[in-house]
């Protein structure tokens, strides 16, 4: 059965500074580069036919470091369908300052609910409506052919894919935390896309 590995990019400069990032192209921090290197080391010995990443630099940089550390050379497909959710007017703002301004409950709703979007931004539900059609068409298309696939993207685009694979409800997926730079290995049924097993390489 084919294998799908999801990796959230390593820590970015704005992750470190506790700021909303979204579609802003923010580079990795030094810690983020180290996380990516460790992820690549954990994937040594895995065989992949193709890698997917987003249109954002922090995911692409993570993928490049992962491939180098794992000793892999793969064709890479980049698509903004795998971008992080767009945080709209919150992009660039400090999360603690935003909570002080709007109230912790409101910010928690914007960050952690399934279907409530921040001002001029995307909810997780809206993110999944661009991520999942691309997953079905491209990524699962490769899995269906028996290819092993590596995806290095973002917390919310990867959560959208995990939600589908694991059959999570909107209530369950909001509690799913994906650590930066930690590979999640899924064995997938290439006929119907069902998850057969899941392993986190911490």
Secondary structure, 3 states (H helix, E strand, C coil): CCEEEEEECCCEHHHHCCECCCCCCCCECHHHHHHHHHHHHHCCCCCCCEEEECCCHHHHHHHHHHHHHHCCCCEEEECHHHCCCCCHHHCCCEHHHHHHHHCHHHHHHHHHCCCCCCCCCCCHHHHHHHHHHHHHHHHHHHHHCCCCEEEEECHHHHHHHHHHHHCCCHHHHCCCCCCCCCEEEEEECCCCCCEEEEEEEC
